[in-house]
Amino acid sequence: MKKLKGFNFKNFVITIVCGFAACELLGLIFFRASVFVVSSNRFAFTAYGITGALVFAAMLYRNIKESLLILVIMLLLNIIIADIHIISFIIRDIVVFSCLWLSLYIYKNFFYNSLEKYKYLRAIGLGITMAILFFVAGIFLLFINVPLERISIELIIQVSSLYLQSGMLIGLGLGLGFDIAELLKNKNSVIEF
């Protein structure tokens, strides 16, 4: 119980709910109900949205170790729910979930805590960071999973644009959600005084 003394459960939940809801809403605006279809590429908004919200809340209100534990649990759940046990899909999930965690770590340390003057640009910072890391992940996964003779410029552009777009929108959605959560937390702290 000593470890939970400074833990603010209400703010933890607000951060999770707002981060996930904003990410999911952005996914719904752009891709409609396909964000709920497990077999769709757009299910990433649901899987990475809830994972990102949980991981960031753990980073913010708990510690790095717990955020990594949550990431591993969500990764395993994603593999189980997708029910695809082909090694290339498992490698994809490991790489992309790692990029998600790294994006949130960079966001927390360089944008969330540092850009007080430009706090409304933080969501764009997370979107750009996640887009860059997802882009790199997409290119990496392409060269690992596809034989070199089958790789063409068109395939590189198609895969990289999918990862780039997904990373940007998921990051932007999470960032907007975290900004909304901060506004709600600040509003609640003003009302409590």
Secondary structure as GFF3:
##gff-version 3
##sequence-region A 1 193
A	DSSP	three_ten_helix	2	4	.	.	.	ID=ss1
A	DSSP	alpha_helix	9	31	.	.	.	ID=ss2
A	DSSP	three_ten_helix	32	36	.	.	.	ID=ss3
A	DSSP	three_ten_helix	41	43	.	.	.	ID=ss4
A	DSSP	alpha_helix	44	61	.	.	.	ID=ss5
A	DSSP	alpha_helix	64	82	.	.	.	ID=ss6
A	DSSP	alpha_helix	87	106	.	.	.	ID=ss7
A	DSSP	pi_helix	107	112	.	.	.	ID=ss8
A	DSSP	three_ten_helix	119	121	.	.	.	ID=ss9
A	DSSP	alpha_helix	122	145	.	.	.	ID=ss10
A	DSSP	three_ten_helix	148	150	.	.	.	ID=ss11
A	DSSP	alpha_helix	153	192	.	.	.	ID=ss12
###
